[in-house]
Amino acid sequence: MSLITKTLKFRGKEEPVFFREMTVADTMKLIRNTKATVGEDGKARQEIDFAAEYERSLTQLQLTLVDEAGKRVYQTLQAIQNEPSARVAELLKLCKEAEKEFADSAGNS
């Protein structure tokens, strides 16, 4: 399993954090209950539930943030919800960066 290492900077401290690539099963968990409708003009429309979108981001973090050995750091969403929101916001930024790096490297193997 390949991991991407990022540096978490939080409250004056720096620590390495590790992300693994999402699997298809992970993606299925994230898109579950996402619905779109097609309007009369033929264009897709999606209602946005901001709480559900934030929960999807937290779920992605829970699924991909791992320790050096590849074991999940957070076993449940509840564990993430007990963290300071500023720390989670920083982790979410790093998670998105890692996701982009995995996607960018997919065509370069």
C-alpha positions, 0 to 999 in steps of 0.5 A, a space after each residue: 500500500 502506498 502512502 502519501 506523507 504530509 505535515 500537519 501544522 497545528 498550534 505551533 507544532 508540526 507532525 507527519 500524517 499519512 494518507 492512503 489511496 481510496 478504494 472503490 469501496 471507499 468511494 461507494 461509501 462516500 457517494 451513497 445517498 447522493 441524488 441528482 435529478 434531471 430538469 426539463 432542460 436536460 441538466 442534472 440538478 443536485 440539492 446540497 445538504 451542507 451537513 451531509 457534505 461535511 460528513 462525507 468529508 469527515 468520512 473520507 478523512 476517517 477512511 484515508 488518514 492512517 499511521 505509518 503502518 497503514 492502520 486507520 487513525 480514527 476508527 469512527 466518525 465520533 472519534 474525529 468529531 471529538 477533535 478540535 475543529 481547527 485541527 480537523 480543518 487542517 487535516 481535511 486540507 491535507 486529505 484533499 491535497 493527498 487525494 489530488 496527488 494520488 489522482 495526478 500520479 495515477 496516469 504516471 505509473 
